[in-house]
Amino acid sequence: GELGPTAFGKLKEAVLAALAVVHEPLTEKGSSSGSSGIQPTSSVRLVHGDLRPPNIMAREVNGTWEVKFIDFDWAGEEGKASYPYFLNHVDLEWPPGASDGAEVRQDHDRWWVNGLVSRKVPVDSDEQQSPGATPPATPPTARSRRWLRRRSRAHTAE
C-alpha cells in the first residue's frame, strides 16, 4: 500500500533509528552499545553499503515500525569494506564517493535512507496474489520474502 506523508515520515524516522543502532561502535563482545549503556571498547563501525529501498524491510505493528535490513553482500567494517567493481551506474544514482571498488562509508548508508523521501517504498500488507499470477519483475520491499517463496514454488512447478 501507499503511505501518506505523516506515516512515511514515521517510517523514515524508524529506518534512521535502526541504522543508528547498526552504525554504533561495537563493544568488545561484538554487539553495539545500544541502550545497555555499555561503553564501546573499539572504534569498529559497521556499514551496509546497499541500503536501496529493496533492502529495507519494514512493517507496522500496533503503530510501531519494525525495520530490518537485508542483503549484506557489501556490508563490513568501515574502512575495510568496499564496493564491488560492477555497480550499476546506468539505472541507479549512487551516493557521492560511492564508485566501483571505493570504500563503503556510513554517510553512504545515511544518503540512501535520507533519500527515501523521493523514492517509493512498498509497505507490508496482506494483499494476496491470485493463484497462477506472474509475480512482479521487482519484488516489493517489505513483501520480498513472500514474493521469493511464491516465485520459488512457481518455478519448481514448471
Secondary structure, DSSP 8 states (H G I E B T S, - for coil): ----HHHHHHHHHHHHHHHHHHHS-B-TTSSB-GGGT---SS---EE-S---GGGEEEEEETTEEEEEE---TT-EETTT-B--TT--TTT----TT--TT-B--HHHHHHHHHGGGGS-----------TT----SS--STTHHHHHHHHHHHHHH-
